[in-house]
Amino acid sequence: MLDDPARNLGFLLYDSARLLRRDFDRRARQLGLGRAQWSVLAHLVRNEGVVQAELADILDVQPITLARQVDRLEADGLVRRCADPSDRRVRRLYLTDEARPILEQLRALGTETRAVALAGFAADEREMLLTLLGRLRDNLKGNCHAPAPRSTGDHDPHED
C-alpha cells in the first residue's frame, strides 16, 4: 500500500512546488509572461552567458522547446544570443537591459507568493525549512545522472 500522500515527502514536495508555480503564474500573467518565459528569465539571471543546451538541461526541457522560448524572448527584446569569443558556432544567452525592470517585477511577485506560502511560519521555522530543503537538494544533486542501483530483490528475466 502506498504511503499517505499527506505524509509522503515526494507528494508534499511535488504538490507544494506545483501550487507555488500556479500562484506565481497567476501573478505573472499581469506582466504578459507565461511560465515558460518567466522560468527562462529567472534561470538566465543566475546563469547569464550560458549555452542554450546547458540552459535546457537546467530547466529540464528539450533544447527545441527552449529554442522556441528564447526566440520569443529575443523577439520581445528581453534576451540576446551572442557568439562565443572562442567558438563562433556557440551562441551564449544574455539578458538585455529591457529585461531588468521585468526581472524586478518578477522578484516582487515572487516575494508575494512566498509570503502566502510561508504565512504563519516563524522566522526560525522559515530558516530551518530552507536549510533542510537545501540539504535535501544537495543530497540528491549528484545522483540525478548516476545509473539506478539494482535492487537485491530484482529479477532480470535475461538471466534465466
Buried (B, 14 or more C-beta within 10 A) or exposed (E): EEEEEEEEEEBEEEEEEEEBBEBBBEBBEEEEBEEBBBBBBBBBBEEEEBBBEBBBEBBEBEEEEBBEBBEBBBEBEBBBEEEEEEEEEBBBBEBBEEBEEBBEBBEEBBEEBBEEBBEEEEEEEEEEEEEEEEEEEEEEEEEEEEEEEEEEEEEEEEEE
